[in-house]
Amino acid sequence: MSAELFEQTVVEEICRIADEKEINHSQLAKAAFGDAEKSITRWRQIRLPRKTTGKPQALTVADTYRLCEGLGIELGTLMFRASERFKMKQTSPNIQSKNVLKTAPN
């Protein structure tokens, strides 16, 4: 279970960094996965739970690397930030995740 929670934290951190850099979801998807319409759908499926399963698409290491390239950051930086946030969530259950995964206007 905590592996899935960490993966969710990584996705949340990607969204936070994109927000900090004022990159919207469509721009990030195209920068990471190419300029095809499927790239936007792919990023949405990673971010948001599926209607059928209630779970998002798994985030692969390759996709994480591509998303970091799209954000202009190192993979290690993302992992460090996500790891620190994950530790905070584990030790302080009252810390609420910022709802960065919501569907934003593209």
C-alpha positions in Angstrom: 0.0 0.0 0.0 2.7 2.5 0.8 4.3 2.0 -2.6 1.1 3.2 -4.2 0.9 6.1 -1.8 4.5 7.1 -2.6 3.7 6.9 -6.4 0.7 9.2 -5.7 3.0 11.6 -3.8 5.4 11.7 -6.8 2.5 12.6 -9.1 1.4 15.3 -6.7 4.9 16.7 -6.6 5.1 16.7 -10.4 1.9 18.8 -10.3 3.3 21.1 -7.7 6.4 21.8 -9.6 4.4 22.3 -12.8 2.3 24.8 -10.9 5.4 26.6 -9.5 6.7 26.9 -13.1 3.3 27.9 -14.4 3.2 25.0 -16.8 -0.3 23.7 -17.4 -1.2 20.0 -17.7 -1.4 20.1 -21.5 2.0 21.8 -21.9 3.6 19.3 -19.5 2.1 16.4 -21.3 3.2 17.6 -24.7 6.7 18.4 -23.4 7.0 15.0 -21.8 5.2 12.7 -24.3 5.2 14.6 -27.6 2.7 16.8 -29.3 0.1 14.2 -30.0 -3.4 14.3 -28.5 -2.6 11.0 -26.8 0.0 12.7 -24.7 -2.6 14.7 -22.9 -4.8 11.6 -22.3 -1.8 9.7 -21.1 -0.9 12.3 -18.4 -4.5 12.6 -17.4 -4.7 8.8 -16.8 -1.6 9.0 -14.6 -3.0 11.9 -12.6 -6.6 10.9 -12.2 -8.3 7.7 -11.0 -10.0 5.6 -13.7 -13.8 5.4 -13.5 -13.7 1.6 -13.8 -11.0 0.8 -11.2 -10.8 3.9 -9.1 -7.0 3.9 -9.5 -4.8 5.9 -11.8 -2.5 4.4 -14.4 0.8 3.4 -12.9 3.7 5.8 -13.2 6.7 4.1 -14.8 10.3 5.2 -14.2 10.5 6.1 -17.9 7.4 8.3 -17.7 8.7 9.9 -14.6 12.0 10.7 -16.4 10.1 12.2 -19.4 8.0 14.3 -17.1 11.1 15.6 -15.3 12.6 16.5 -18.7 9.3 18.4 -19.5 9.6 20.3 -16.2 13.3 21.0 -16.7 14.4 19.3 -13.5 16.5 16.3 -12.5 14.9 13.0 -11.6 16.8 13.0 -8.3 15.4 16.4 -7.4 11.9 15.1 -7.9 12.5 11.9 -5.9 14.0 13.9 -3.1 11.1 16.3 -2.9 8.5 13.5 -3.1 10.4 11.5 -0.5 10.4 14.4 1.9 6.7 15.1 1.4 5.9 11.4 1.8 7.8 11.3 5.1 5.9 14.3 6.3 2.6 12.6 5.4 3.6 9.5 7.3 4.7 11.3 10.4 1.9 13.9 10.5 -1.4 12.4 9.4 -3.1 15.8 9.8 -1.1 17.1 6.8 -3.5 17.2 3.9 -2.4 16.8 0.4 -2.9 19.9 -1.7 -5.5 19.0 -4.3 -3.1 19.4 -7.2 -4.5 16.4 -9.1 -7.8 18.1 -9.9 -8.7 18.6 -13.5 -7.4 22.0 -14.5 -8.3 24.0 -17.6 -5.9 23.1 -20.4 
